[in-house]
Amino acid sequence: MSERISISQRLHENLGEIISEMQPGEKLMSEPKLARRLGVSRATLREAMRTFETQGIIYRKQGSGTYVLPASQVIETGLEVLESIETLAQRSGFEVSMGMMKINHHPCDDREAAALRIPKGEEVIQVSRLIEAEGRPVAYLIDTLIKGIVLPEELDSRFTGSVLDVILRKGTPPLSSSRCEINAVTASVDIAKAFGIQRGDVLLCFTAWLYTTSGQIIDYSYSYFLPGFFRFHVVRRVGKQP
């Protein structure tokens, strides 16, 4: 075990030295050449590269190659209050913008019906969009809403990507809370294509349900975050309170 650990550490050190000698935006040599130079298999190299990608040091673009990133800002926030990425970015002095957006009206399937507590087949609106920072995708958001919560005209050229902010600006329906599950997931084909990464790369995923003050669920969402740009934390109480 100690030998395996030392080999892994040496690989990370050697790869780190190669990356540190390169300029931001510069492309690394191909994986086969890099693996031969470092004396490891391509599979072992990919695992090491994922560590550097998670730290926001390199960026692998599907079909193009791996690039060295400039030192980037990180959006750091607690999870106690639900806020949009745009709001978090503005507070951090971090500029984000909305890239690709798709709007789809469709009859809800079994999963959506169960999540939103509505009959199967009832029409829902799904808003999918990409959030970009520093010239590349950093988050992919998918909201599935019950009919009438967000109107088509509210998703015009002024829409910056936050369904939450649209609802808050309207003030109706009044919101009370959100339940969120957090998991590390591997990118599916569609998600990987949206991010421009490789299928199977690890992303942080928030699955959330948005509740009104009457207890109705109006939004069921998936938020995928690219590691290296976001740092989330939770403030917790210690022990039982009197």
Secondary structure, 3 states (H helix, E strand, C coil): CHHHHHHHHHHHHHHHHHHHCCCCCCECCCHHHHHHHHCCCHHHHHHHHHHHHHCCCEEEECCCEEEECCCCCCEEEECCCCCCHHHHHHHHCCCCEEEEEEEEEEECCHHHHHHHCCCCCCEEEEEEEEEEECCEEEEEEEEEEECCCCCHHHHCCCCCCCHHHHHHHHCCCCEEEEEEEEEEEECCHHHHHHHCCCCCCEEEEEEEEEEECCCCEEEEEEEEECCCCEEEECCCCCCCCC
